[in-house]
């Protein structure tokens, strides 16, 4: 994947318009680990900065394709923040460090070479259904959080 300019998806006619004024986390909605991560984010994101989108949605499929990722092989969460894409370990670090307080320290993981971080990430992602299970349906948000999820 080459360098893609910020907000490049806005010019891509195959990507439906969506609210991008806040960071968006695209996650595998049937993955127990991924859904657990979303619940973790919901608990710790005190400023309600993140929105969420299940990878099984049409919008997510369009975003995966736009960024040159397999649209039916959701082995990475996507973070789209200020129009830029973060994937794999970089997405996880970027998400968590913005919770503030002691969570900022997670940024130290960037001292580990990205190739090594992503290798570990890929091993977990590739085995997530086996190790953590999967759901028949995508995560259904609590009514108080429903406004944070895109369809």
MARSEDREN-704708 format. One line per field, with one value per atom (N, C-alpha, C): residue number from 1; chain; x, y, z; atom name; residue in one letter. Coordinates in nm, 4 decimals, padded with zeros to 6 digits, always signed. Layout:
N
lofi (NUM;...)
marke (A;...)
x (X;...)
y (Y;...)
z (Z;...)
drenlo (CA;...)
nuvex (a;...)
This chain:
151
lofi (1;1;1;2;2;2;3;3;3;4;4;4;5;5;5;6;6;6;7;7;7;8;8;8;9;9;9;10;10;10;11;11;11;12;12;12;13;13;13;14;14;14;15;15;15;16;16;16;17;17;17;18;18;18;19;19;19;20;20;20;21;21;21;22;22;22;23;23;23;24;24;24;25;25;25;26;26;26;27;27;27;28;28;28;29;29;29;30;30;30;31;31;31;32;32;32;33;33;33;34;34;34;35;35;35;36;36;36;37;37;37;38;38;38;39;39;39;40;40;40;41;41;41;42;42;42;43;43;43;44;44;44;45;45;45;46;46;46;47;47;47;48;48;48;49;49;49;50;50;50;51;51;51;52;52;52;53;53;53;54;54;54;55;55;55;56;56;56;57;57;57;58;58;58;59;59;59;60;60;60;61;61;61;62;62;62;63;63;63;64;64;64;65;65;65;66;66;66;67;67;67;68;68;68;69;69;69;70;70;70;71;71;71;72;72;72;73;73;73;74;74;74;75;75;75;76;76;76;77;77;77;78;78;78;79;79;79;80;80;80;81;81;81;82;82;82;83;83;83;84;84;84;85;85;85;86;86;86;87;87;87;88;88;88;89;89;89;90;90;90;91;91;91;92;92;92;93;93;93;94;94;94;95;95;95;96;96;96;97;97;97;98;98;98;99;99;99;100;100;100;101;101;101;102;102;102;103;103;103;104;104;104;105;105;105;106;106;106;107;107;107;108;108;108;109;109;109;110;110;110;111;111;111;112;112;112;113;113;113;114;114;114;115;115;115;116;116;116;117;117;117;118;118;118;119;119;119;120;120;120;121;121;121;122;122;122;123;123;123;124;124;124;125;125;125;126;126;126;127;127;127;128;128;128;129;129;129;130;130;130;131;131;131;132;132;132;133;133;133;134;134;134;135;135;135;136;136;136;137;137;137;138;138;138;139;139;139;140;140;140;141;141;141;142;142;142;143;143;143;144;144;144;145;145;145;146;146;146;147;147;147;148;148;148;149;149;149;150;150;150;151;151;151)
marke (A;A;A;A;A;A;A;A;A;A;A;A;A;A;A;A;A;A;A;A;A;A;A;A;A;A;A;A;A;A;A;A;A;A;A;A;A;A;A;A;A;A;A;A;A;A;A;A;A;A;A;A;A;A;A;A;A;A;A;A;A;A;A;A;A;A;A;A;A;A;A;A;A;A;A;A;A;A;A;A;A;A;A;A;A;A;A;A;A;A;A;A;A;A;A;A;A;A;A;A;A;A;A;A;A;A;A;A;A;A;A;A;A;A;A;A;A;A;A;A;A;A;A;A;A;A;A;A;A;A;A;A;A;A;A;A;A;A;A;A;A;A;A;A;A;A;A;A;A;A;A;A;A;A;A;A;A;A;A;A;A;A;A;A;A;A;A;A;A;A;A;A;A;A;A;A;A;A;A;A;A;A;A;A;A;A;A;A;A;A;A;A;A;A;A;A;A;A;A;A;A;A;A;A;A;A;A;A;A;A;A;A;A;A;A;A;A;A;A;A;A;A;A;A;A;A;A;A;A;A;A;A;A;A;A;A;A;A;A;A;A;A;A;A;A;A;A;A;A;A;A;A;A;A;A;A;A;A;A;A;A;A;A;A;A;A;A;A;A;A;A;A;A;A;A;A;A;A;A;A;A;A;A;A;A;A;A;A;A;A;A;A;A;A;A;A;A;A;A;A;A;A;A;A;A;A;A;A;A;A;A;A;A;A;A;A;A;A;A;A;A;A;A;A;A;A;A;A;A;A;A;A;A;A;A;A;A;A;A;A;A;A;A;A;A;A;A;A;A;A;A;A;A;A;A;A;A;A;A;A;A;A;A;A;A;A;A;A;A;A;A;A;A;A;A;A;A;A;A;A;A;A;A;A;A;A;A;A;A;A;A;A;A;A;A;A;A;A;A;A;A;A;A;A;A;A;A;A;A;A;A;A;A;A;A;A;A;A;A;A;A;A;A;A;A;A;A;A;A;A;A;A;A;A;A;A;A;A;A;A;A;A;A;A;A;A;A;A;A;A;A;A;A)
x (+00.0842;+00.0000;+00.0889;+00.0724;+00.1504;+00.0937;+00.1535;+00.1050;-00.0237;-00.1247;-00.2544;-00.2828;-00.3267;-00.3495;-00.4665;-00.4649;-00.5732;-00.7056;-00.8082;-00.9450;-00.9581;-00.8682;-00.8729;-01.0038;-01.0658;-01.1910;-01.3045;-01.2932;-01.3975;-01.4078;-01.2969;-01.2957;-01.3226;-01.3401;-01.3643;-01.5150;-01.5665;-01.7115;-01.7663;-01.6787;-01.7252;-01.7405;-01.6939;-01.7056;-01.8211;-01.9262;-02.0388;-01.9921;-02.0557;-02.0238;-02.0604;-01.9804;-02.0062;-01.9506;-02.0022;-01.9496;-01.8062;-01.7134;-01.5722;-01.5120;-01.5971;-01.5512;-01.4897;-01.5023;-01.4425;-01.3733;-01.2748;-01.2077;-01.3056;-01.2832;-01.3691;-01.2872;-01.3389;-01.2772;-01.3627;-01.3031;-01.3705;-01.3210;-01.4141;-01.3781;-01.4580;-01.4046;-01.4723;-01.5843;-01.7072;-01.8215;-01.8575;-01.8091;-01.8408;-01.7278;-01.6170;-01.5010;-01.5189;-01.5105;-01.5261;-01.4155;-01.2918;-01.1816;-01.2041;-01.2418;-01.2619;-01.3779;-01.4873;-01.6018;-01.5629;-01.4813;-01.4311;-01.3468;-01.2663;-01.1857;-01.2766;-01.3831;-01.4773;-01.5402;-01.5796;-01.6359;-01.5319;-01.4054;-01.2961;-01.2855;-01.2892;-01.2817;-01.4012;-01.5204;-01.6393;-01.6265;-01.5677;-01.5499;-01.4464;-01.3404;-01.2290;-01.2282;-01.3079;-01.3136;-01.4102;-01.3625;-01.4468;-01.4975;-01.4258;-01.4680;-01.5557;-01.5836;-01.6695;-01.6199;-01.4896;-01.4325;-01.4460;-01.4534;-01.4520;-01.5922;-01.6037;-01.7209;-01.6768;-01.7755;-01.7472;-01.8278;-01.7704;-01.8344;-01.7940;-01.8907;-01.8606;-01.8046;-01.7019;-01.6372;-01.7326;-01.8396;-01.9350;-02.0332;-02.0204;-02.1099;-02.0621;-02.1525;-02.1176;-02.0132;-02.0288;-01.9319;-01.7928;-01.7848;-01.6544;-01.5928;-01.6739;-01.6246;-01.5643;-01.6321;-01.5818;-01.4510;-01.4422;-01.3185;-01.2028;-01.2274;-01.1220;-01.0715;-01.1624;-01.1219;-01.0455;-01.0951;-01.0285;-00.8825;-00.8579;-00.7212;-00.6420;-00.6965;-00.6241;-00.6162;-00.7102;-00.7144;-00.8234;-00.8081;-00.9094;-01.0389;-01.1439;-01.2714;-01.3473;-01.3025;-01.3712;-01.2786;-01.1662;-01.0650;-01.0228;-01.0997;-01.0892;-00.9875;-00.8645;-00.7627;-00.6959;-00.7466;-00.6967;-00.8120;-00.8094;-00.9009;-00.8457;-00.9341;-00.8918;-00.9224;-00.8355;-00.8638;-00.8492;-00.9541;-00.9479;-00.9625;-00.8541;-00.8474;-00.7938;-00.8694;-00.8326;-00.8031;-00.8839;-00.8733;-00.7600;-00.6811;-00.5669;-00.5976;-00.5400;-00.5612;-00.4481;-00.4870;-00.3943;-00.4418;-00.3478;-00.3839;-00.2930;-00.3333;-00.2593;-00.2187;-00.0954;-00.0507;-00.0553;-00.0297;-00.0309;-00.1704;-00.2740;-00.4115;-00.4401;-00.4040;-00.4301;-00.3597;-00.2352;-00.1594;-00.2218;-00.2541;-00.3107;-00.4446;-00.5256;-00.6556;-00.6358;-00.5592;-00.5478;-00.4758;-00.3740;-00.2979;-00.3798;-00.4877;-00.5718;-00.6769;-00.6746;-00.7634;-00.7143;-00.5879;-00.5319;-00.4779;-00.4309;-00.3781;-00.2696;-00.2728;-00.1677;-00.1700;-00.2824;-00.2910;-00.1952;-00.1558;-00.0612;+00.0694;+00.1039;+00.2298;+00.2339;+00.1191;+00.1168;+00.1986;+00.2178;+00.2985;+00.4408;+00.4894;+00.6248;+00.6386;+00.5271;+00.5339;+00.5855;+00.5793;+00.6328;+00.7850;+00.8478;+00.9927;+01.0281;+00.9310;+00.9497;+00.9309;+01.0191;+01.0035;+00.8640;+00.8073;+00.6713;+00.6595;+00.7610;+00.7544;+00.7350;+00.8011;+00.7854;+00.6476;+00.6054;+00.4724;+00.3634;+00.3757;+00.2732;+00.2796;+00.3984;+00.4084;+00.3289;+00.3454;+00.2696;+00.1210;+00.0867;-00.0532;-00.1139;-00.0426;-00.0918;-00.1114;-00.0233;-00.0402;-00.1686;-00.1940;-00.3170;-00.4388;-00.4333;-00.5466;-00.5786;-00.4770;-00.4979;-00.5580;-00.5483;-00.6007;-00.7147;-00.7658;-00.8618;-00.9900;-01.0404;-01.1636;-01.1368;-01.0233;-00.9864;-00.9644;-00.8898;-00.8537;-00.9641;-01.0407;-01.1367;-01.2816;-01.3042;-01.4395;-01.4964;-01.6185;-01.6881;-01.8368;-01.9055;-02.0486;-02.1230;-02.2487;-02.3311;-02.3739;-02.3816;-02.4254;-02.3216;-02.3235;-02.2341;-02.2717;-02.1769;-02.1974;-02.3153;-02.4071;-02.5211;-02.4922;-02.4834;-02.4478;-02.5626;-02.5251;-02.6237;-02.6933;-02.8208;-02.8911;-02.8173;-02.7499;-02.6779;-02.5548;-02.5116;-02.3932;-02.4281;-02.5553;-02.5968;-02.5558;-02.5557;-02.5200;-02.3731;-02.2937;-02.1511;-02.1218;-02.2230;-02.2054;-02.2666;-02.1894;-02.2402;-02.2909;-02.3868;-02.4437;-02.3816)
y (-00.1164;+00.0000;+00.1229;+00.2090;+00.3308;+00.4380;+00.5540;+00.6651;+00.7172;+00.7275;+00.7760;+00.9043;+01.0075;+01.1361;+01.1296;+01.2206;+01.2284;+01.2539;+01.1905;+01.2044;+01.1619;+01.0769;+01.0329;+00.9622;+00.8991;+00.8270;+00.9217;+01.0490;+01.1450;+01.1606;+01.1395;+01.1518;+01.0197;+00.9128;+00.7797;+00.7562;+00.7507;+00.7376;+00.6041;+00.5068;+00.3770;+00.3743;+00.4802;+00.4890;+00.5826;+00.5287;+00.6156;+00.7226;+00.8383;+00.9449;+00.8978;+00.9387;+00.9047;+01.0154;+01.0285;+01.1330;+01.0992;+01.1871;+01.1598;+01.2708;+01.3346;+01.4401;+01.3856;+01.2548;+01.1871;+01.0611;+01.0118;+00.8886;+00.7715;+00.6874;+00.5721;+00.4443;+00.3511;+00.2200;+00.1201;+00.0534;-00.0519;-00.1840;-00.2682;-00.3915;-00.5095;-00.6295;-00.7530;-00.7773;-00.7550;-00.7610;-00.8987;-01.0045;-01.1396;-01.1995;-01.1320;-01.1781;-01.1422;-01.2416;-01.2176;-01.1259;-01.1443;-01.0587;-00.9146;-00.8973;-00.7631;-00.6918;-00.7639;-00.7059;-00.6718;-00.7555;-00.7265;-00.6003;-00.5803;-00.4586;-00.3363;-00.3478;-00.2362;-00.2050;-00.3068;-00.2831;-00.2172;-00.2579;-00.1959;-00.0474;-00.0166;+00.1229;+00.2013;+00.1433;+00.2126;+00.2457;+00.1561;+00.1791;+00.2876;+00.2932;+00.3820;+00.5130;+00.5233;+00.6450;+00.7439;+00.8086;+00.8970;+01.0182;+01.0592;+01.1754;+01.1369;+01.0081;+00.9569;+01.0034;+00.9987;+01.0477;+00.9481;+00.8184;+00.7186;+00.6780;+00.6552;+00.5914;+00.4528;+00.3663;+00.2268;+00.1842;+00.0885;+00.0352;-00.1106;-00.1973;-00.3394;-00.3604;-00.4432;-00.4719;-00.5388;-00.5962;-00.6666;-00.5718;-00.4426;-00.3444;-00.3054;-00.2498;-00.2048;-00.0931;+00.0005;+00.1093;+00.0554;-00.0367;-00.0948;-00.1673;-00.2418;-00.3108;-00.2104;-00.0986;+00.0049;+00.0647;+00.0855;+00.1407;+00.0420;-00.0847;-00.1857;-00.1857;-00.1863;-00.1865;-00.0601;+00.0536;+00.1810;+00.1773;+00.1182;+00.1135;-00.0081;-00.0838;-00.1962;-00.3175;-00.3295;-00.4425;-00.5393;-00.6657;-00.7658;-00.7328;-00.7092;-00.6643;-00.7750;-00.8972;-01.0086;-01.0862;-01.0258;-01.0902;-00.9879;-00.9800;-00.8700;-00.8985;-00.9215;-00.9548;-00.8324;-00.7159;-00.5969;-00.5021;-00.4408;-00.3309;-00.2111;-00.1273;-00.0033;+00.1105;+00.2064;+00.3326;+00.4392;+00.5150;+00.6286;+00.7526;+00.8265;+00.9429;+01.0612;+01.1700;+01.2893;+01.2531;+01.1595;+01.1197;+01.0249;+00.9880;+00.8981;+00.7594;+00.6588;+00.5196;+00.4684;+00.3980;+00.3255;+00.1808;+00.0867;-00.0548;-00.1298;-00.2519;-00.3460;-00.2830;-00.3052;-00.2587;-00.1069;-00.0388;+00.1075;+00.1603;+00.0958;+00.1360;+00.1142;-00.0018;-00.0323;+00.0667;+00.0950;+00.1893;+00.3283;+00.3723;+00.5054;+00.5200;+00.4160;+00.4200;+00.4333;+00.3441;+00.3358;+00.4561;+00.5057;+00.6156;+00.7435;+00.7540;+00.8740;+00.8676;+00.7630;+00.7591;+00.8553;+00.8946;+00.9872;+00.9146;+00.9930;+00.9384;+00.8347;+00.7272;+00.6257;+00.5521;+00.5586;+00.4913;+00.5519;+00.6753;+00.7390;+00.6600;+00.5915;+00.5159;+00.4040;+00.3635;+00.2558;+00.2957;+00.4253;+00.4739;+00.4202;+00.3739;+00.3174;+00.1973;+00.1326;+00.0170;+00.0561;+00.1839;+00.2292;+00.2188;+00.1950;+00.1724;+00.0355;-00.0549;-00.1875;-00.1728;-00.2289;-00.2148;-00.2603;-00.1819;-00.2100;-00.3487;-00.3940;-00.5268;-00.6343;-00.6201;-00.7163;-00.7025;-00.5779;-00.5554;-00.6143;-00.5893;-00.6380;-00.7893;-00.8488;-00.9944;-01.0556;-01.0022;-01.0504;-01.0259;-00.9074;-00.8729;-00.9728;-01.0003;-01.0921;-01.2337;-01.2800;-01.4141;-01.4212;-01.3171;-01.3138;-01.3015;-01.2099;-01.1882;-01.3140;-01.3835;-01.5033;-01.6202;-01.6153;-01.7236;-01.6785;-01.5594;-01.5018;-01.5820;-01.6394;-01.7192;-01.8472;-01.9091;-02.0330;-02.0079;-01.9035;-01.8764;-01.8088;-01.7188;-01.6376;-01.6628;-01.7259;-01.7559;-01.6476;-01.6749;-01.5779;-01.5835;-01.4766;-01.4632;-01.4856;-01.5252;-01.5397;-01.4040;-01.3054;-01.1716;-01.0692;-00.9551;-00.8461;-00.7913;-00.7277;-00.6645;-00.5685;-00.5800;-00.4891;-00.3927;-00.2631;-00.1677;-00.1453;-00.1025;-00.0584;+00.0651;+00.0869;+00.2054;+00.3365;+00.3469;+00.4701;+00.4914;+00.3879;+00.3962;+00.3874;+00.3648;+00.3385;+00.4513;+00.5751;+00.6881;+00.6860;+00.6024;+00.5944;+00.4900;+00.4168;+00.3107;+00.3517;+00.3347;+00.3597;+00.2302;+00.2396;+00.1181;+00.0929)
z (+00.0000;+00.0000;+00.0000;-00.0966;-00.1048;-00.0131;-00.0185;+00.0617;+00.0001;+00.0836;+00.0394;+00.1147;+00.0437;+00.1085;+00.2058;+00.3009;+00.3996;+00.3292;+00.3791;+00.3282;+00.1820;+00.1337;-00.0061;-00.0384;+00.0604;+00.0370;-00.0026;+00.0308;-00.0067;-00.1576;-00.2274;-00.3732;-00.4431;-00.3682;-00.4238;-00.4316;-00.5519;-00.5719;-00.5220;-00.4988;-00.4491;-00.2968;-00.2301;-00.0845;-00.0501;+00.0108;+00.0501;+00.1493;+00.1428;+00.2379;+00.3792;+00.4744;+00.6145;+00.7022;+00.8240;+00.9127;+00.9540;+00.9194;+00.9508;+01.0366;+01.1150;+01.2037;+01.3326;+01.3543;+01.4692;+01.4193;+01.4919;+01.4498;+01.4405;+01.3408;+01.3141;+01.3282;+01.4080;+01.4236;+01.3476;+01.2489;+01.1736;+01.2303;+01.2753;+01.3450;+01.2910;+01.3078;+01.2695;+01.3705;+01.3281;+01.4178;+01.4680;+01.4036;+01.4511;+01.5346;+01.5441;+01.6203;+01.7677;+01.8549;+01.9985;+02.0513;+02.0068;+02.0503;+02.0047;+01.8791;+01.8236;+01.8926;+01.9141;+01.9852;+02.1282;+02.1900;+02.3241;+02.3255;+02.2206;+02.2118;+02.2002;+02.1222;+02.1095;+02.2452;+02.3183;+02.4528;+02.5441;+02.5316;+02.6071;+02.5715;+02.4435;+02.3997;+02.4538;+02.4444;+02.4951;+02.6441;+02.7217;+02.8658;+02.8954;+02.8160;+02.8467;+02.7693;+02.6679;+02.5858;+02.6516;+02.7561;+02.8376;+02.7596;+02.6577;+02.5794;+02.4605;+02.4467;+02.3382;+02.2010;+02.1816;+02.0569;+01.9411;+01.9718;+01.8650;+01.8208;+01.6906;+01.6315;+01.5863;+01.5601;+01.5266;+01.4051;+01.3322;+01.2128;+01.1985;+01.1858;+01.1653;+01.0248;+01.0162;+00.8872;+00.7900;+00.8402;+00.7558;+00.6865;+00.7060;+00.6446;+00.5043;+00.4265;+00.2914;+00.2946;+00.3885;+00.3992;+00.4309;+00.5249;+00.5596;+00.4409;+00.3676;+00.2476;+00.1505;+00.1301;+00.0395;+00.0920;+00.2231;+00.2808;+00.2687;+00.2971;+00.2812;+00.1365;+00.0422;-00.0999;-00.1344;-00.0878;-00.1165;-00.0733;+00.0419;+00.0954;+00.0477;-00.0473;-00.1049;-00.0138;+00.0791;+00.1712;+00.1268;+00.1589;+00.1235;+00.1968;+00.1222;+00.1787;+00.2509;+00.2393;+00.3053;+00.3990;+00.4318;+00.5155;+00.6212;+00.7298;+00.8254;+00.9334;+00.8970;+00.9963;+01.0569;+01.0298;+01.0974;+01.1222;+01.2402;+01.2651;+01.1903;+01.1430;+01.0804;+01.1757;+01.1807;+01.2470;+01.1405;+01.1200;+01.0277;+01.1146;+01.1225;+01.2106;+01.1323;+01.1339;+01.0581;+00.9128;+00.8615;+00.7217;+00.6895;+00.7869;+00.7654;+00.8191;+00.7535;+00.7902;+00.8786;+00.9848;+01.0710;+01.0714;+01.0616;+01.0649;+01.1606;+01.1904;+01.2747;+01.4082;+01.4495;+01.5805;+01.5914;+01.4820;+01.4852;+01.5187;+01.4661;+01.4980;+01.6460;+01.6986;+01.8395;+01.9317;+01.9039;+01.9863;+01.9788;+01.8595;+01.8402;+01.9125;+01.9094;+01.9773;+02.1281;+02.1860;+02.3316;+02.3911;+02.3256;+02.3850;+02.3984;+02.3267;+02.3347;+02.4447;+02.5260;+02.6422;+02.7495;+02.7395;+02.8370;+02.9590;+03.0531;+03.1779;+03.1530;+03.2314;+03.2187;+03.0844;+03.0146;+02.8844;+02.7820;+02.8012;+02.7081;+02.6994;+02.8082;+02.8129;+02.7104;+02.6587;+02.5578;+02.4349;+02.4172;+02.3053;+02.3065;+02.4228;+02.4291;+02.3356;+02.3037;+02.2135;+02.0756;+02.0430;+01.9142;+01.9092;+02.0231;+02.0243;+01.9671;+01.9685;+01.9090;+01.7586;+01.6779;+01.5329;+01.4866;+01.3976;+01.3504;+01.2879;+01.2196;+01.1591;+01.2650;+01.3788;+01.4878;+01.5525;+01.5777;+01.6360;+01.5465;+01.4161;+01.3230;+01.3070;+01.3201;+01.3142;+01.4296;+01.5494;+01.6655;+01.6436;+01.5981;+01.5710;+01.4726;+01.3649;+01.2617;+01.3147;+01.4050;+01.4633;+01.5446;+01.6230;+01.7025;+01.6113;+01.5163;+01.4255;+01.3450;+01.3010;+01.2203;+01.2970;+01.4280;+01.5121;+01.6038;+01.5824;+01.6763;+01.6898;+01.5821;+01.5924;+01.6714;+01.6453;+01.7154;+01.8642;+01.8972;+02.0356;+02.1165;+02.0522;+02.1269;+02.0872;+01.9729;+01.9278;+01.8386;+01.7944;+01.7115;+01.7432;+01.7037;+01.7270;+01.5960;+01.6056;+01.4859;+01.4303;+01.5188;+01.4815;+01.5226;+01.4554;+01.4927;+01.6295;+01.6932;+01.8223;+01.8153;+01.9097;+01.9181;+02.0325;+02.0043;+02.1095;+02.2077;+02.3273;+02.4259;+02.3689;+02.4026;+02.3506;+02.3775;+02.4922;+02.5253;+02.4370;+02.3659;+02.2801;+02.1319;+02.1013;+01.9620;+01.8664;+01.9132;+01.8262;+01.7841;+01.8461;+01.8141;+01.7061;+01.6630;+01.5638;+01.4314;+01.3251;+01.1907;+01.1334;+01.0444;+00.9828;+00.8475)
drenlo (N;CA;C;N;CA;C;N;CA;C;N;CA;C;N;CA;C;N;CA;C;N;CA;C;N;CA;C;N;CA;C;N;CA;C;N;CA;C;N;CA;C;N;CA;C;N;CA;C;N;CA;C;N;CA;C;N;CA;C;N;CA;C;N;CA;C;N;CA;C;N;CA;C;N;CA;C;N;CA;C;N;CA;C;N;CA;C;N;CA;C;N;CA;C;N;CA;C;N;CA;C;N;CA;C;N;CA;C;N;CA;C;N;CA;C;N;CA;C;N;CA;C;N;CA;C;N;CA;C;N;CA;C;N;CA;C;N;CA;C;N;CA;C;N;CA;C;N;CA;C;N;CA;C;N;CA;C;N;CA;C;N;CA;C;N;CA;C;N;CA;C;N;CA;C;N;CA;C;N;CA;C;N;CA;C;N;CA;C;N;CA;C;N;CA;C;N;CA;C;N;CA;C;N;CA;C;N;CA;C;N;CA;C;N;CA;C;N;CA;C;N;CA;C;N;CA;C;N;CA;C;N;CA;C;N;CA;C;N;CA;C;N;CA;C;N;CA;C;N;CA;C;N;CA;C;N;CA;C;N;CA;C;N;CA;C;N;CA;C;N;CA;C;N;CA;C;N;CA;C;N;CA;C;N;CA;C;N;CA;C;N;CA;C;N;CA;C;N;CA;C;N;CA;C;N;CA;C;N;CA;C;N;CA;C;N;CA;C;N;CA;C;N;CA;C;N;CA;C;N;CA;C;N;CA;C;N;CA;C;N;CA;C;N;CA;C;N;CA;C;N;CA;C;N;CA;C;N;CA;C;N;CA;C;N;CA;C;N;CA;C;N;CA;C;N;CA;C;N;CA;C;N;CA;C;N;CA;C;N;CA;C;N;CA;C;N;CA;C;N;CA;C;N;CA;C;N;CA;C;N;CA;C;N;CA;C;N;CA;C;N;CA;C;N;CA;C;N;CA;C;N;CA;C;N;CA;C;N;CA;C;N;CA;C;N;CA;C;N;CA;C;N;CA;C;N;CA;C;N;CA;C;N;CA;C;N;CA;C;N;CA;C;N;CA;C;N;CA;C;N;CA;C;N;CA;C;N;CA;C;N;CA;C;N;CA;C;N;CA;C;N;CA;C;N;CA;C;N;CA;C;N;CA;C;N;CA;C;N;CA;C;N;CA;C;N;CA;C)
nuvex (x;x;x;x;x;x;x;x;x;x;x;x;x;x;x;x;x;x;x;x;x;x;x;x;x;x;x;x;x;x;x;x;x;x;x;x;x;x;x;x;x;x;x;x;x;x;x;x;x;x;x;x;x;x;x;x;x;x;x;x;x;x;x;x;x;x;x;x;x;x;x;x;x;x;x;x;x;x;x;x;x;x;x;x;x;x;x;x;x;x;x;x;x;x;x;x;x;x;x;x;x;x;x;x;x;x;x;x;x;x;x;x;x;x;x;x;x;x;x;x;x;x;x;x;x;x;x;x;x;x;x;x;x;x;x;x;x;x;x;x;x;x;x;x;x;x;x;x;x;x;x;x;x;x;x;x;x;x;x;x;x;x;x;x;x;x;x;x;x;x;x;x;x;x;x;x;x;x;x;x;x;x;x;x;x;x;x;x;x;x;x;x;x;x;x;x;x;x;x;x;x;x;x;x;x;x;x;x;x;x;x;x;x;x;x;x;x;x;x;x;x;x;x;x;x;x;x;x;x;x;x;x;x;x;x;x;x;x;x;x;x;x;x;x;x;x;x;x;x;x;x;x;x;x;x;x;x;x;x;x;x;x;x;x;x;x;x;x;x;x;x;x;x;x;x;x;x;x;x;x;x;x;x;x;x;x;x;x;x;x;x;x;x;x;x;x;x;x;x;x;x;x;x;x;x;x;x;x;x;x;x;x;x;x;x;x;x;x;x;x;x;x;x;x;x;x;x;x;x;x;x;x;x;x;x;x;x;x;x;x;x;x;x;x;x;x;x;x;x;x;x;x;x;x;x;x;x;x;x;x;x;x;x;x;x;x;x;x;x;x;x;x;x;x;x;x;x;x;x;x;x;x;x;x;x;x;x;x;x;x;x;x;x;x;x;x;x;x;x;x;x;x;x;x;x;x;x;x;x;x;x;x;x;x;x;x;x;x;x;x;x;x;x;x;x;x;x;x;x;x;x;x;x;x;x;x;x;x;x;x;x;x;x;x;x;x;x;x;x;x;x;x;x)
